[in-house]
């Protein structure tokens, strides 16, 4: 499934304008964990509320505000961020071209793919082929969200990649760290030790193949989790059984983010929980009887859960 462009604009060098969309060039594998209260294993929520009224605030009602004086703000809407400098927020402006080996790897931060827009293919191919033939990369300025970045425009296969770079002042000066700056002689390293180290490097030499590497810890951790599930070393989270659910000011931000991103898996879990909650309502009883029944069920669940927690 093709990703959506997070930014639409143009590549600009000289008088050439190439319409492009900015797409993420990385997809990270990670396990999602829910934060729980150690005492009762209930999910930990986060509040997004108005400090004056203490009422929950919806995402649609949240705006960016810059505090220019104590307690006084300038409100900035999404369009205001573009109006501040329309050209910078919609243009990858190539400042100059240079040799790729002039950029130290520590400056590389985050890659994005640049995908040509309508009627931009010819100029896109032209720029790509020129960079390949000359062995040059473009140094550019670009504004993404609320920050201006310096970036390198490089070629990867058929694609132009916009590699965001770190600013020089963002890198820690190694002289401020306790790093030895001695020589072989001052460190009393014998010629034989150097020769053995060189031989070891030579023996371990091989071509770098990115596909040979993967996050093995991710697989090991997932296997360990499955092992705990199979052994019954699990904890069940009690679902509320209230007859009249009351609105809560506590919001699970991770859940909201998943829903905003259209995470079908997350939605599926949410639906299952709602269904389970409806089933537990059961027959109509008085409020007093329902409370007693809930207390007994909770006591049983907690007593069954404690052995697993001790084992963990």
Helices and strands as residue ranges (DSSP letters): E 7-13, E 16-24, E 46-47, G 59-61, E 64-69, E 72-76, H 78-83, H 86-89, E 91-99, G 100-102, G 105-107, E 108-116, H 121-134, E 136-144, E 147-156, E 159-165, G 168-170, G 174-176, H 191-203, G 210-212, H 216-230, E 250-251, H 253-260, H 264-279, H 287-311
